[in-house]
């Protein structure tokens, strides 16, 4: 089979496609024939050699955290009824960039008949995360919501969920293409957060004294500026870090303004909760209530190009590899 391996930590060029032996399912495992593999910014960061304290990954390895496809074979102790079924599954932090992936049978989630496998792959990580963040934010009719990185995979879903709750949604993104994508998803207004006065424009767009809910998928200085847009008594979710680490909020200032601050702990799920949220995300998409924004797809051999686009902040929505 074909697979992409990280030969050493470094830039996109360390992603090399080649032939490797077919996989065999061990006890309690299945082999999935991969139709689509999710590409996360986390893949990019781990490939660079970051987060070694959290992930025991050493080159050479096959990256990729999630796949969708059909079950080819099952190992001892796994239900043979899975064979041939369309499934989606998380693979951990490696194993997805290949024509086949070995997955614990307990990670498998059936893909509804009404849903294509590419869409299922695009929802495996961002779907559960967006649903959990939306639930925790308690967004109701008339709420003023600011969504950062609204044209990213998760931000696109958060825009849709906030609009479905009856909120006024102001989106931020970088560049006209991404702003237009956020507006097409239902945002009431869109602001370019790479411009110097973006926070003032965002405050004006949400109206009133600021945003009741800020969903910060960026972090760094952008996230800090977004905190200033949060209304007194509002809620600030600091769950994203691509802008230079999770947003640092002074707890005394948050208390003085009555702002409830939450972080990445909201989406650190134990397995049963993660599976339940994946099932819910796939069901919501099958019913047409949410749809992932898949902005670009690449064949397996061009995994390096996929990473390069993401590092250059050129990706819109989700990026998928299609073995």
N, C-alpha and C positions, 0 to 999 in steps of 0.2 A: 504494500500500500504506500501511498504518498503521505508524507508528513513534513511539517516545518519544525526545525529545531533551532534553539538558541545555542550557538556553538560556544559563545563566551559573552559575558556582560559587555554592553556597549550600545552603539547606535543601531538604527534599523538594519544596517548591512549585516548584522550578526544573525539575522533570521535567514536560514538556508533551507530550501525545500529539497527533498530527496526521497529515495526508496528506503523503507524500513520493513521488517517482518510484520505480517498480519498479526493481529492481537488474539489472545485467547482469554475467555472469561474464567476467573477463578471462582472459588466458593462464594456464593451470594452475589455474584457480579453478572453483568451482561455486556455484550459488545454491541455498540450502536454504530450503524452505518451513517456517517455524518452528512446531512444535507446542508446545514448551515452552522457556523461557529460564531459565537458572539466575540467581538473585539472590544475590550475595555481599556480605558486609560490606565487602569491598574496593570494590565499586561505590559504597557509601555514602561511604567515605572519599575516593575520587577525586572524587565529586560535590561534596564540601565544598571541594575544591581542595588536598587533601593529596597527598603523595608526587609532587609535580611533578618532583622530581629523578630519579624512577625511571620515570615514565610521561609520554610526550610527548602529553598529551591536553589540548586546549583547546576550550572551548565555541565554537560549538554542536557537540555530538557525540551520537551514539547510544550509550548505555552497554550493558553486557552482555558477559560473558566466555565464555559457552558456550550452545549450543543443541542441540536434538534435533528432527528432523523428516524430511522426504523431499526428495531432490534434485530440483529443478525443471528445472535446465539446467546444462550444462557449457560451459566456455570452451575455446578452442583449446589443444590439448596435454593436456587432461584426458580421462580414460577415459570415453567415452560410456556405458559399462556402469553407471556410477553413477546414471544417470537413473532416477528412480522408487524408488530404494532408501531404506530407513529407515537413518538415520545419526545419529551424535552427533559433535560437533566443538567444539573451543575456537576462539574468535574473537579472542583477544588480550585487550585491555581495553575494547574497544568493538565495537558492531555487533549485539548480541544482542537488544535490546529492540525487536523489529520483527517484522512478518509474514514478512519475508525477510532472509536474511543471506548475505553473500558470504564464502566460506571457501576457503583453499587446499586443493586436492584431497588433498594429503599429510596434512592434519589429520583427514580423515574416518575414522571408525571405524564399521563396520557394527553395527547393533543386533540382537542375537539375536532370533529369532522369539518366544521365550518371554518377552521383556521388553517392557513398554510404554514408550513414548517419554518419558513424564513421569519414570519411574524412571531411565531412561538419562540424562536431563538432570540429575537430582539427584545422579548419581554422577560427573559429568565432572571435577569438581575434588576433592571430598571423598573419592571412592573411591580414586584413586591416592595421595593424601596419606596416608589412613588405612592403606592397605596398606604403604606405604614405612615409616611410623612403626612399625607393628606388626612388620614384618620387622626393623628396626634395633633394636627393644627386646628382641628374642630372648625373648619371653614363653613360658615352659614350664609344664607341669602343676604346680600348687601354688604358683605365683608369686602374690605379693600386689601388686595393681595399683591405683593411684589414677588415675582419669580425671577431669580438670577439664573443665567445660562439657560434661558428658556428654549433655545433651539438645540440643546443637547438631548441625549437619549432620555434621561430622567426628567429634565426640565420640560420637554414637550408633553410628557404625560401629566406633570403637575399642572400645566396650563389647562389641559382638558378637564382634569378632576376639579380644579377650582372653579372653572366656568360651569361645570355641571352642578356645583353646589350653589350657584347663584351669585357668585362673587364678581366684583369688578377686578379684572386682572391686568396688571401692568407687567410686561416682560422686559428683561434686559438680555442683550446678546451683543456680539461683536461683528459689525459689518452689515451692509444692506441685505445680503442674501439671507443671513440668519434672522434679521429683524422681520423680513417678509415671511419667513417660515413660521415665526412665532405668531404673527398676525393671522396667517392662514389657519393656524390651529385654534383660533378663537380669542386671542389676547385683545383687550380693548385698546391698548396702546403699547408701543415698543420703544425702548430707549437704548442707545448704544453705550454700553458701560466702559468703552475705551475712550470716550470723550471727557474732557476735564470737568464739565458741568453736569455730568449725567445724574448725579444724586439729586440736584436741585430740580432737574427736569422730571425725574421719577416721582419726587414728592408732589410736584404740580400735577402730574398725570394721575396719581392715585386720589388726589383731592383730599380735602379735610386737613387734619393735623398730621397725616402720615399714614403708613400702611398698618392695618390691623395685624397682618401676618406677613412676615418676610421669610421666604424659602431660599436660603443661601447655599447654592451648589457651587460656589466659586472659592470663597475664603480669601485670605490675604487682605490687602488694602481695599480691594473691591468689597469684600464682605464687611469690613469695618465701616466703609462709607454707607453701606446698606443699613447697618445697625442704626445710623443716625436718621434714616428715613422711617424707622419703626415708630409708630405712635405710642404715646404713654399708655400703659396698660396692654400693649400689644404682645405678640409672640414672635420670637426670632429663632429660626431653626438653622444652626450652623453645622450643616452636614457635609459640605463639600470642601475640598482642599487643593484643587489644581492651580489656584491662583497664588499659592505660596503658604500652604498650611491652613488649618481650620481657623476661622475668625476668632481672634482673641477679644473677649468682651470683659470690661471691668465689672466685676460682680456688684460693686458698690453703686456704680452708675446705673446698672440694670435695675437694682433694687430701688434706687431713688426715682426712676421713671416708671416703675411697676411693670417692667418688661420681663416676661418669662423666656428664658434662654434654654434651648435644648441643643444637643449635639449628636454625634455619630452613634451614641448609645441607642438611639431610637431604632436603628436598623441593623443592630447586631443580633440576629435572630438565632434561636436554637432550631434544630432541624425540623421538628414538627410544625413550628410557626412558619418557617421558610417555605415548606412544602404547601401549607395551606394558602399562603399568599400567592405562590406561583399558580396554584389551581384557580384562585380567584382572579388573578390577572388574565389568565388564558380565557376564562369564562367571560370576563368583561369584554375582552377583545372579540371573542366569537359572537357576542351579542351586539357588537358594533358600538359599544359605549366608550371605548378607548381604542386608539390605534397608535402603535409606535411610529415614530418618524425615522424611517430608514433612508438615510441620505446617500449612502454609497456602499457598494458591494465590490468585492475583489475575488478573483480566483485564488486558490490556495497558494499558488506559486508567487503571488504578489503580496504576500503578507508584509514584506518590508515596506512596500508602497503604502499599505493601509496604515502602518505605524507612523510613517513619515507624514502623512496627511494629518493624523491626529496630533502629532507633536507640533506641527506648524499651525495648529488651531484652525485648520481648513475644513474639518469634518462638520457636516450638518447632521444632527440627529445621530442615529445608530450607524455603526460600521459593522458589516458582516463579511466573513470569508465563506465562500461557497465551494467546498470540495467537489 
